[in-house]
């Protein structure tokens, strides 16, 4: 283990603190903006502490605009998409859970094949996946739209799930393949001697040992899918199939931007991912640390 001097440790702690502050500052701005009115938010943009505290922004969203509260009493227009908050929340949950499950299922099988079957074509496909990640996703949107339209998957959750799974699958393979490579093959051979097939050995031996890596990969896939904007925005135009990022983006109008409502929805949308990371923190840290050491 490397020993560092006290000044170096102090600099590392300061750098760590600066990174944490840099990450938390936008969240602090969102929190302060979500508990203020639009007038108070724009009155003094350089003020750190809010001038007032009000839950009206959250009340308007959670009641779908039926209860406007004090700060929205004289407002003549509210965006219609806030009425679809619960639908968008459910759509985001369905898409994120489905994409995470499918990505882990197919990604684990593909990564296991790459780790155990050292064929030339598997390594070629892995390298092709790495190269494909350099292509901006926006370049693929027009071909993706044409493909989904020909398959009849526009304005549907299944089309979004299929598209996001296809985009995230290479990431899952790149995360899981090095970890599967560290699991001793002798354990599977012993299970196969006892009568297990290769598939049973994978599910009963390899998957339990790879739980930390699967948890870390699953959380990453869930967070990316939950906050994905471009694919649902391109494929779905009907409010019944909007996800939360699309609803947040719709609050930016041609004439007015509902900053306070946008920040309140951002906080509500952030809650599931924060809760998931807190619940699976042990497995995430263990999986990432094990992959870093063993890889």
C-alpha positions as CSV (number, residue, x, y, z in Angstrom):
1,X,0.0,0.0,0.0
2,X,1.4,3.4,-1.0
3,X,2.1,5.9,1.8
4,X,1.5,9.5,1.1
5,X,2.7,12.5,3.0
6,X,0.4,14.7,5.1
7,X,0.3,17.6,2.5
8,X,-0.6,15.2,-0.3
9,X,-3.4,13.7,1.8
10,X,-4.7,17.2,2.6
11,X,-4.7,18.0,-1.1
12,X,-6.5,14.8,-1.9
13,X,-9.2,15.6,0.7
14,X,-9.6,19.1,-0.6
15,X,-9.9,17.8,-4.2
16,X,-12.5,15.3,-3.0
17,X,-14.4,18.0,-1.1
18,X,-14.3,20.2,-4.2
19,X,-15.7,17.4,-6.4
20,X,-18.5,16.8,-3.9
21,X,-19.4,20.5,-3.7
22,X,-19.3,20.7,-7.5
23,X,-21.8,17.8,-7.8
24,X,-24.1,19.0,-5.0
25,X,-24.3,22.7,-6.0
26,X,-26.8,22.1,-8.9
27,X,-29.0,19.9,-6.6
28,X,-28.9,22.7,-3.9
29,X,-30.0,25.2,-6.6
30,X,-32.9,22.9,-7.6
31,X,-34.0,22.5,-4.0
32,X,-34.0,26.2,-3.3
33,X,-35.8,26.9,-6.5
34,X,-38.5,24.3,-6.0
35,X,-39.6,25.9,-2.7
36,X,-40.0,29.4,-4.0
37,X,-42.4,31.2,-6.3
38,X,-41.5,32.3,-9.7
39,X,-41.5,36.0,-8.6
40,X,-39.2,35.3,-5.7
41,X,-36.9,33.1,-7.8
42,X,-36.3,35.9,-10.3
43,X,-36.2,38.8,-7.8
44,X,-32.6,38.2,-6.8
45,X,-30.7,35.6,-8.8
46,X,-27.6,36.2,-6.7
47,X,-29.2,35.4,-3.4
48,X,-28.1,32.1,-1.8
49,X,-30.9,31.6,0.7
50,X,-34.5,31.7,-0.6
51,X,-36.7,34.7,0.2
52,X,-39.7,32.4,1.0
53,X,-40.6,28.8,1.5
54,X,-43.7,27.4,-0.1
55,X,-44.9,23.9,-1.0
56,X,-47.3,25.2,-3.7
57,X,-45.0,23.9,-6.5
58,X,-45.3,20.4,-5.3
59,X,-49.0,20.7,-4.5
60,X,-49.7,21.8,-8.1
61,X,-47.8,18.9,-9.5
62,X,-49.2,16.2,-7.1
63,X,-52.8,17.4,-7.4
64,X,-52.4,17.7,-11.2
65,X,-53.2,21.4,-11.2
66,X,-56.5,21.1,-9.3
67,X,-55.1,22.9,-6.2
68,X,-53.0,25.9,-7.3
69,X,-52.1,27.3,-3.9
70,X,-51.2,30.9,-3.1
71,X,-48.5,31.6,-5.7
72,X,-50.6,30.2,-8.6
73,X,-54.0,31.8,-7.8
74,X,-53.7,34.5,-10.4
75,X,-51.9,32.4,-13.0
76,X,-54.1,32.0,-16.1
77,X,-52.1,29.3,-17.7
78,X,-50.4,26.2,-16.5
79,X,-48.8,23.6,-18.8
80,X,-51.1,20.7,-19.5
81,X,-48.4,18.1,-19.1
82,X,-48.2,18.6,-15.3
83,X,-51.6,16.8,-15.3
84,X,-49.9,13.7,-16.7
85,X,-47.3,13.6,-13.9
86,X,-48.5,10.2,-12.4
87,X,-48.8,8.7,-15.9
88,X,-45.3,9.9,-16.8
89,X,-43.9,8.6,-13.4
90,X,-45.5,5.1,-14.1
91,X,-44.2,5.1,-17.7
92,X,-40.7,5.9,-16.5
93,X,-40.8,3.2,-13.9
94,X,-42.1,0.6,-16.4
95,X,-39.4,1.6,-18.9
96,X,-36.5,1.7,-16.5
97,X,-37.4,-1.6,-14.7
98,X,-37.9,-3.4,-18.1
99,X,-34.7,-2.0,-19.6
100,X,-32.7,-2.9,-16.5
101,X,-34.0,-6.4,-16.4
102,X,-33.5,-7.1,-20.2
103,X,-30.1,-5.4,-20.2
104,X,-28.9,-7.5,-17.2
105,X,-30.4,-10.7,-18.7
106,X,-28.9,-10.4,-22.2
107,X,-25.8,-8.6,-21.0
108,X,-24.9,-11.2,-18.5
109,X,-25.3,-14.0,-21.0
110,X,-23.3,-12.2,-23.6
111,X,-20.6,-11.2,-21.1
112,X,-20.4,-14.8,-19.9
113,X,-20.0,-16.1,-23.4
114,X,-17.2,-13.6,-24.1
115,X,-15.4,-14.5,-20.8
116,X,-15.6,-18.2,-21.2
117,X,-15.6,-18.8,-25.0
118,X,-12.5,-17.2,-26.4
119,X,-13.6,-17.2,-30.0
120,X,-12.2,-14.6,-32.4
121,X,-15.7,-13.4,-33.4
122,X,-16.7,-12.7,-29.7
123,X,-13.6,-10.5,-29.2
124,X,-14.3,-8.8,-32.5
125,X,-17.9,-8.0,-31.5
126,X,-16.7,-6.7,-28.1
127,X,-14.3,-4.4,-29.9
128,X,-17.0,-3.3,-32.3
129,X,-19.2,-2.4,-29.3
130,X,-16.5,-0.2,-27.9
131,X,-16.0,1.5,-31.3
132,X,-19.8,2.0,-31.6
133,X,-19.9,3.9,-28.4
134,X,-18.0,6.7,-30.1
135,X,-21.0,7.4,-32.4
136,X,-23.3,10.1,-31.0
137,X,-26.7,8.8,-30.2
138,X,-28.4,11.7,-32.0
139,X,-27.0,10.4,-35.3
140,X,-29.0,7.2,-34.8
141,X,-32.3,9.0,-34.1
142,X,-33.6,9.3,-37.7
143,X,-32.8,5.6,-38.6
144,X,-34.3,4.6,-35.2
145,X,-37.5,6.5,-35.9
146,X,-37.9,5.0,-39.4
147,X,-37.3,1.5,-38.0
148,X,-39.8,1.9,-35.2
149,X,-42.4,3.4,-37.5
150,X,-42.0,0.4,-39.9
151,X,-42.4,-1.9,-36.9
152,X,-45.5,0.0,-35.6
153,X,-43.8,0.8,-32.3
154,X,-44.2,4.6,-32.3
155,X,-46.2,6.0,-29.3
156,X,-45.7,2.8,-27.3
157,X,-43.6,1.9,-24.3
158,X,-42.4,-1.3,-25.9
159,X,-40.6,0.7,-28.6
160,X,-38.8,2.8,-26.1
161,X,-37.9,-0.3,-24.1
162,X,-36.5,-2.1,-27.1
163,X,-34.5,1.0,-28.3
164,X,-33.0,1.8,-24.9
165,X,-32.1,-1.9,-24.3
166,X,-30.3,-1.9,-27.6
167,X,-28.3,1.2,-26.8
168,X,-27.4,0.1,-23.2
169,X,-26.6,-3.5,-23.9
170,X,-23.0,-2.9,-25.0
171,X,-22.4,-0.9,-21.8
172,X,-23.6,-3.8,-19.7
173,X,-21.4,-6.3,-21.6
174,X,-18.3,-4.0,-21.1
175,X,-19.1,-3.8,-17.4
176,X,-19.8,-7.5,-16.8
177,X,-17.3,-9.3,-19.0
178,X,-14.2,-8.4,-17.0
179,X,-15.9,-9.5,-13.8
180,X,-17.1,-12.8,-15.2
181,X,-13.5,-13.4,-16.4
182,X,-12.3,-13.3,-12.7
183,X,-14.6,-16.0,-11.5
184,X,-12.7,-19.4,-11.6
185,X,-13.9,-21.7,-14.3
186,X,-13.2,-24.7,-12.0
187,X,-16.3,-23.9,-10.0
188,X,-18.5,-24.4,-13.1
189,X,-16.6,-27.5,-14.1
190,X,-17.2,-29.1,-10.7
191,X,-20.9,-28.3,-11.0
192,X,-21.0,-29.8,-14.5
193,X,-19.4,-33.0,-13.1
194,X,-22.2,-33.2,-10.6
195,X,-24.7,-33.1,-13.4
196,X,-25.4,-29.4,-14.1
197,X,-25.7,-28.2,-17.6
198,X,-23.7,-25.1,-18.6
199,X,-26.8,-22.9,-18.3
200,X,-27.6,-24.3,-14.8
201,X,-24.0,-23.8,-13.8
202,X,-24.3,-20.2,-15.0
203,X,-27.5,-19.4,-13.0
204,X,-26.6,-21.4,-9.9
205,X,-22.9,-20.8,-9.6
206,X,-21.8,-17.7,-11.6
207,X,-24.8,-15.4,-11.1
208,X,-24.7,-15.6,-7.2
209,X,-20.9,-14.9,-7.3
210,X,-21.5,-12.0,-9.6
211,X,-24.2,-10.4,-7.5
212,X,-22.2,-7.2,-6.7
213,X,-21.3,-6.6,-10.3
214,X,-24.9,-7.3,-11.4
215,X,-26.2,-4.9,-8.8
216,X,-23.7,-2.2,-9.8
217,X,-24.5,-2.6,-13.4
218,X,-28.2,-2.7,-12.8
219,X,-28.2,0.5,-10.9
220,X,-26.2,2.2,-13.6
221,X,-28.6,0.9,-16.3
222,X,-31.6,2.0,-14.2
223,X,-30.3,5.5,-13.7
224,X,-29.5,6.0,-17.4
225,X,-32.8,4.6,-18.5
226,X,-34.8,6.6,-15.9
227,X,-33.2,9.9,-17.0
228,X,-33.2,9.2,-20.8
229,X,-34.8,12.0,-22.7
230,X,-33.9,11.7,-26.4
231,X,-35.4,8.3,-27.2
232,X,-38.8,8.8,-25.6
233,X,-39.0,12.3,-27.0
234,X,-38.4,11.1,-30.5
235,X,-40.5,8.0,-30.5
236,X,-43.5,9.2,-28.4
237,X,-45.7,12.2,-29.1
238,X,-48.8,11.3,-27.2
239,X,-49.0,12.4,-23.5
240,X,-50.1,8.9,-22.5
241,X,-46.7,7.5,-23.2
242,X,-44.5,10.4,-22.0
243,X,-41.8,9.8,-19.4
244,X,-40.7,12.2,-16.7
245,X,-37.8,13.7,-18.6
246,X,-40.1,14.5,-21.5
247,X,-42.6,16.2,-19.2
248,X,-39.7,18.3,-17.7
249,X,-38.6,19.3,-21.1
250,X,-42.1,20.3,-22.1
251,X,-42.1,23.0,-19.4
252,X,-39.7,25.0,-21.6
253,X,-42.1,26.9,-23.8
254,X,-41.6,29.4,-26.6
255,X,-42.6,32.4,-24.4
256,X,-42.2,31.3,-20.8
257,X,-40.2,28.8,-18.8
258,X,-41.7,27.4,-15.6
259,X,-38.5,27.2,-13.6
260,X,-40.1,26.5,-10.2
261,X,-42.3,23.7,-11.5
262,X,-39.4,22.3,-13.4
263,X,-37.2,22.2,-10.3
264,X,-40.0,20.6,-8.3
265,X,-40.5,17.8,-10.8
266,X,-36.8,17.3,-11.0
267,X,-36.7,16.6,-7.3
268,X,-39.6,14.2,-7.5
269,X,-38.0,12.5,-10.4
270,X,-34.6,12.2,-8.6
271,X,-36.1,10.5,-5.6
272,X,-36.3,6.9,-6.9
273,X,-32.8,6.8,-8.2
274,X,-31.4,8.3,-4.9
275,X,-33.4,5.7,-2.9
276,X,-32.1,2.9,-5.2
277,X,-28.5,3.9,-4.7
278,X,-29.0,4.2,-0.9
279,X,-30.5,0.7,-0.7
280,X,-27.9,-1.0,-2.9
281,X,-24.9,1.1,-1.9
282,X,-23.2,-1.9,-0.3
283,X,-23.4,-4.0,-3.5
284,X,-22.5,-1.1,-5.7
285,X,-19.3,-0.3,-3.9
286,X,-18.4,-3.9,-3.5
287,X,-19.0,-4.6,-7.2
288,X,-17.1,-1.6,-8.5
289,X,-14.2,-2.1,-6.0
290,X,-14.0,-5.9,-6.8
291,X,-14.0,-5.2,-10.6
292,X,-11.3,-2.6,-10.1
293,X,-9.0,-4.9,-8.1
294,X,-9.6,-8.1,-10.0
295,X,-9.7,-6.6,-13.4
